[in-house]
Every structure is written in structure tokens, then in C-alpha cells.
Amino acid sequence: MEPNPWDPWARDDLTENEKTLLTFMRDCMHGDDLSLLDTLVAEDYIQHTPGIGQGRAGVRKYIEEVAHRRPGRKEWRPVQIFSAGDMVILHKMSATHIFADFVRFNDQGQMAEHWDVVQPLPEPDYDPMRKSTENFARFKALFGLS
């Protein structure tokens, strides 16, 4: 893996909301501490990911029935994290997928709303810090171009 100068674990300038999102991902979503749902996720949490229910209960059910059953769920790493106002964007990857989580926080510092983009890794041994070389084959296949 190429060095990551923006590694969230190595930064000392994270906002409280960025720290909260990283803690939630590490200890709850990819960890075992479901009690964090009661403090870090708003009761009226709004979910925009198709198939996951609303509120804290919807997140809990997803984690219990899907997220905690995924093979290799504890094998993940944050790549980059950004915040502006009450929004935080986390770019992370697992052994098989790359994710972008968009989270809005409420005035109590709880996660209040969520959107995401998920895709399989674009190539074997994908490294998000490695510079790419030009090869449009994947894009042409994706968009049905010849």
C-alpha cells in the first residue's frame, strides 16, 4: 500500500463529528459495541440507503442482521474524512468494497442522517493511494461504450 498522508487515524485535527463517525465505524459497525447506537445515533435518524429502515431501530436491525454477518467485517480502513458544518464524509474500504458515507449530525453531536455510495473494489489489490494509469476499458464496459 502507498503511504496515505490523509490517514484519519494519524491526524490530530479531527472535528468532534469526524471522531464520532470514526468511533461508530470502528467500534459499532465494524466492531461489537452496539450500545453506541443509543448515544451516537439520533432516535429519529433518517436513512437514505435503500433497504435499510428508519431511525435508530432501523440501523440496529441492519447491523444485527446484515453488517455483523458480513465476512471480513472487521477488516476495513478509513482512507479520508472531511467535514463542513454539520456534514461529514468518510471514504473507507474493506477487503472487497469501497465506500463513501455522507453523514449529517444534529446539535447534540449525534448522527442524524445518512447517504452512501458503495462499489466493489475496481481491481484486484486496489490501493486508493496508488496513482492510476490510463486504461478506459473499465469505464467503457461500465457505460456500454465500444
Secondary structure as the mmCIF struct_conf table of DSSP 4:
data_model
#
loop_
_struct_conf.conf_type_id
_struct_conf.id
_struct_conf.beg_label_comp_id
_struct_conf.beg_label_asym_id
_struct_conf.beg_label_seq_id
_struct_conf.end_label_comp_id
_struct_conf.end_label_asym_id
_struct_conf.end_label_seq_id
TURN_TY1_P TURN_TY1_P1 PRO A 5 TRP A 6
HELX_RH_3T_P HELX_RH_3T_P1 PRO A 8 ALA A 10
BEND BEND1 ASP A 12 ASP A 12
HELX_RH_AL_P HELX_RH_AL_P1 GLU A 16 THR A 23
HELX_RH_PI_P HELX_RH_PI_P1 PHE A 24 MET A 29
BEND BEND2 HIS A 30 ASP A 32
HELX_RH_3T_P HELX_RH_3T_P2 LEU A 34 LEU A 36
HELX_RH_AL_P HELX_RH_AL_P2 LEU A 37 LEU A 40
STRN STRN1 VAL A 41 GLN A 47
BEND BEND3 THR A 49 THR A 49
TURN_TY1_P TURN_TY1_P2 PRO A 50 GLY A 51
HELX_LH_PP_P HELX_LH_PP_P1 ILE A 52 GLY A 53
BEND BEND4 GLN A 54 GLN A 54
HELX_RH_AL_P HELX_RH_AL_P3 GLY A 55 GLU A 65
TURN_TY1_P TURN_TY1_P3 VAL A 66 VAL A 66
HELX_RH_3T_P HELX_RH_3T_P3 ALA A 67 ARG A 69
BEND BEND5 ARG A 70 ARG A 70
TURN_TY1_P TURN_TY1_P4 PRO A 71 LYS A 74
STRN STRN2 TRP A 76 ALA A 84
TURN_TY1_P TURN_TY1_P5 GLY A 85 ASP A 86
STRN STRN3 MET A 87 SER A 94
BEND BEND6 ALA A 95 THR A 96
STRN STRN4 HIS A 97 PHE A 105
TURN_TY1_P TURN_TY1_P6 ASP A 107 GLN A 108
BEND BEND7 GLY A 109 GLY A 109
STRN STRN5 MET A 111 PRO A 120
BEND BEND8 PRO A 122 GLU A 123
TURN_TY1_P TURN_TY1_P7 PRO A 124 ASP A 125
TURN_TY1_P TURN_TY1_P8 PRO A 128 MET A 129
BEND BEND9 ARG A 130 ARG A 130
HELX_LH_PP_P HELX_LH_PP_P2 LYS A 131 SER A 132
HELX_RH_AL_P HELX_RH_AL_P4 ALA A 137 LEU A 142
TURN_TY1_P TURN_TY1_P9 PHE A 143 GLY A 144
#
